Amino acid sequence: MLAAFLLYVLKLVVHVPALYKEPEKNAPLPFWIRCLLILTCTGVSFAHGSNDG
């Protein structure tokens, strides 16, 4: 329920229709989304690794 609510709020705030549609087949993600994914995945990996240490 929280994820659905956050998606609804994001749709109200960010008015980029391409962001909410399925990407075209075999089309690469936009550069800024790839950078965001790398940053967030790195942060999650670091948090899990530091928790294990």
Long-range contacts (C-beta under 8 A, 24 or more apart in sequence): none
